[in-house]
Amino acid sequence: MSAVPAPSPLPLDLRGRPLRDLRLSVIEACNFRCPYCMPADRVPDDYGFDSASRLSFDEIETLVRGCVALGVSKLRLTGGEPLLRKRLPLLVERLAAIDGLDDIALTTNGSLLAAQARALRDAGLRRITVSLDALDPQRFSQMTGGRGDIADVLAGIEAAQAAGFSSIKLNCVVERGINDDQVLPLLEHFRGSGHVLRFIEYMDVGTCNGWVRDRVVPSAELRDRIAERWPLRALEANYRGEVASRYAFADGQGEVGFVSSVSEPFCGDCHRARVSADGKLYTCLFAGDGHDLGPALAQGESALRDRVATLWTHRGDRYSELRGARGASRRHVEMYLIGG
């Protein structure tokens, strides 16, 4: 009787980091034009709706199965705006059936969520993150390039809660002089709701958003600002590599998170890979180039798995630790291609 071969060790990158999380864009199109991501003067309205180069559901399933075999246990579906992808609940149902995939989440702008929340929950989606950069209707419209209505997003959040998504993460990218005055109103609105606001430092993702460091509001400054109104206490991370530092309101009305890639880089615990809607793998949010997985996908799961493992073992990215230093990349993939 022949011996069963020992399983291959899971790949580690050049800094000893495993591959645990996959962020997968299902579409490049978006119905908003947020200036820090997809500015209207740089990206036409019909961008990303051509499906010719987009991964099919079969290809996506093969890709995810291969990555799960390499250690991925968490999957986040992104865009563009992922709810623009037709029959998305069907894709979620297929992915939820993959053994070893413990968590499937979705990041959305929330404008189309009300009509789809129940179907997504029934299909096996367990977590939702909604991007929400302002509560004031006029400011919200400004932040979405004149495309968004805050009422639609709030309705989407309510529908998601009714469908069983009890704790929704709400991500707010904070820019000084643009929407930093919305931080306290957002917290006032959502404190005690069970949902968790996370404030994200404005980052130099992509090349078309006109990033300048002066518009970054460091998380420490925001924490102080919030704590003056509602005292906070630090919480332990839920798991190693969690991107947000967590704080609880001292009065028991929930928690708030801070993502501090600029002021407090967390590259050392980054276990994430990103795949664009056309099948390119990016090993860092700030990568300049992606690796085409198409040829490997065409050969099946085994070839895909080998290709991703090879790319991961050559990964040495730590852009946020090097930002501004000599040798740091100046060209980054656009955020709307990989979902942030």
N, C-alpha and C positions, 0 to 999 in steps of 0.2 A: 504494500500500500504506500503510495507516494506521499511525501510530507506536503502539507498545505503551506505555500509560500507565505512568509511573514508580510504583513501589509507594509507598503512603502511609507516612510515617515512623511508627515505633512511638511510642506515647504516653509522655510523661513527666509526672509529677505536678508540683505547684507547687514542689517542692524539687529537681526534676531527676532524680527516681528512676524508673527503668523498672519495668515489671511483668514479673517473671521467674518468681516462684513462686506457685502456687495451692494453697491448703489447702481441701479440699472435704469437708464432712461428708456422709456417706451415710445417717446415721440419728441421731436425737436420743436414743434409748434407750440405757441402759447397765445392765449387771448388777451394777455396783459402786455404792457411794454414798460416794465419797471426800469427806471434809468440806471440803476446799479447792476442790472443783469442783461436786459434786452432793450436798450434805448430805441425809441421809435425812429429817431433820425438816422439810425445805423442798421436797423433790421426791418425789412418790408413786412407788411401785414400778412402776406401769403407765405411767409417763410416757414418751412418745415412740414407743410401739408402734403408734399409729394412723397408717396410711400415707396418709391422704387428701390431705395437703398435701405429701407427700414427692416430690421430683423423681424421675421415672422414669429408667430407664437411657437411653432415647432423649434425654431432656432433658439428662441429665448429659453424654452424648457431644456434643451440640450445644454445650453450655456450654464444655466443654474445648476443642473444636475452635476455637471463637471466641476463647478466651483464648490458645491457641497462636498464632493469627494475629496477636495483639497482642504477642507476645514471650515468653509463658510457655513454659519448657522443662522445668520441674520441677513435678510434681504430687504432693501428699501426700493420701491418703485418711484421713479421721478420723471421729469421731463426736461425742458418744456413744461407744459401742463399735462400731466398724465391722463386726466379725465377726458381729454380730447381724443385719446386712443379708443377706437371703436371696439366694442365687446370686451372691455377691460375686465369686468367680473369673470368672464370665461377664462382669461389668462390667470387671474388670481386663483381660481378654482384648480387649474392644472398645477400651478406652482405649490399650492397648499398641500397637495398630495405627495410631495417629494419627501421621502424619509430623510431625517437629519436636518431638515430646514425647520428651525424652531420658531422663527418669528418673521412675519411678512408685514411691512409697514408701507405707508404711502405718504409722499409729500405733495401737497396741492395748494393752489391759491384759494381754494374753497368756493369759487364762484359757481361751479357746476356740481357741487357736492350734494346739495339737497335732493336732487333727482336720483343719485346713484348710491348714497350711503347704505341703504338697506341691502341692495344687491351685492355690494362689496363685502358687507359683513357676513351675509349668508354664504358667500363664496369662500370665506376663510381669512379675509383680511382682519388683522387684530389691532393694528395701531394706525392712527392718522396724525400727521403733522400739517398744520395750516399756516401758511406764510401770511402774516398780518402786521403791516408796518405802520398803521395808523388807525385810530378809531373815529376821528372827526371825518365826516363824509367828504368835505372838500379836500382835506389833506390826503385822504385815502385815494381819491380820484387822481390827484396830482402824483402820488407815489406809484400809481399803476399806469401812468402815461395817458390818463384820461379814459381808460377802458373799464375801470372797475367801479362797482357799486357796493359799498360796505354792507348794505342791507342783504345782498345776495350771499355774502360770506357769512354773516351772522346767522342767516337762515340755514346755510350749509352746516355750520357748527351745531345748531340746534337739532337738525335732522340726524346728524351723525351720533349725537348723544342719545337721541331717541332710538336709534338703531342698535345701540349697545356699546358704542365707543365712549366709555365712561370718563376716561382721562385723556384729553386731546392736548397735544403739544402745540403751542402757538409761537411761531418764530418771528421775531421782529429784528430786522437789520437796522441798527441805529446809526444815523448820520448827524453829526453836529450841525446845527443851524437848519436842518431839513425836517427831521421828525423826532429829535430828542425830547421835544416838549410833549410827545405823545406817550412817553413811558409811564408816567403816573396815571393818566386817564385809562390806559389799557389795564393796568393793575387794578385800579378802582373798579373797573367793569367786571373783571374775571376772578378777582380774589374770592375764595369761598365756593367757586363753581366746580372744583375738582380738576379743572384744566390747568395746565402749567405753561406760563409764559417764559420764553427763553429769549434773552437779549443777545444779539450777535454783533460783534464788532465788525464794522464796515471793512471789508477785505479787498485786496487788489486781485480779485479773481477776474480772468479775462483781460482784454486790452481795450475794450470799447466803453468802459464805464467812467473814465476820467478820474480814477482814484487818486486822492491826495491824502497824506497822513493827517493833515490838519482837521479832516472831517471825521476822524476816528474818535469815538468816545470810549476811553478805556473802561473795562468792566469794573475796575475798582472805583472809579468815579461814579458810575451808575449805582453800584452797591451802596455807596455812601449816601447818594441822593435818595435812594429808596428807603434806606434805614432811618433817615431823618423822619420819614412819614410813618413807616411801619418797621419796627425793629426786626432784625433777622438773626438767625443762628445757622451756622454751617452744618451741612449734612454730609455723610459719607457718600462716596460714589456707589452707584448700583453695581458696577462692574469695572474691571480694569479697562482703560481705553475709552471710557465715557467722555464725550467731547464737552459736555456742559458741567461746570461746577454748580453744585446744588445748595440752595439755602431755603430754610423754612421760615415762614412768618411766625414770630414769637407768640402771636395771638391765636395760632392754630388754623389760620385761614388759608392753608395750602403752602405751595412752594414756588420758587422762582429759580431760573437757571441762567447762567452766563457762559457764552462761548467766546473765548478770548484768544483767538488765533494770532492776533497782532501783538497784544501786550504780554501774553503768557502762552507761548507756543507749546503745543502738546504732541509734537512730531514723534517723540520717543514711544508713545503708546498708540500710534496710528496703525490700525489693522484693516484699513478700508481700501478696496479697489473700486473703480468706477468704470462703467461701460456705457458708451453713447448709443443712441438709437440705431446707428448704422454699424454697430459692432466693433467699435474701437475701445481697447482697454487703456485706461489712464491710471497710473499708479500713484498719482498725487492730484489733489484739487488744483494745484498750481502748475501742473505739467504743461510743457509746451507742445508735446507730440503724443499721439496715441499709437497703439499697436493694433493693426487690423487682425481681428480674430476670424474673419470670413473664411479664408482657406482652411483653417483648422476645423471650423464648424461644419464645413462641407464634408469633412472626413469622418465626422461623428464625435461622440462624447469622449472617447479615449484620446483622440488627437487633440481635442479642445483642452482636455485636462492637462495633457503634457505641455501644450503651448503656454497655458496660463501659469503652470508651475515653473517653467523656465523663465518667463518674464518676471515672476514674483521673486525668484531667487537672485535676480540681478538688480532688484530694486534697492535704491539707497536714498530715496527722497527725504529731505528735511527742510523744505523751502522756508517754512515759517521761522525756523531757527536761524536761517541765513539771510532773511529779508533785508535788502539794502546793502549786503556785503558783496565784495568782489566775487564774481563767480556765480551769484544767484541769478537764476533765469529771469529775463525781462519779458519774455513772451509766454503767455498762459492761455490755455484753452478757455473759450468763453463759457461762462457759467451755464447759459441756457442749453449748452450741448450735453452737459453731464449732471445737471440738476443740483449743483452746489455740493 
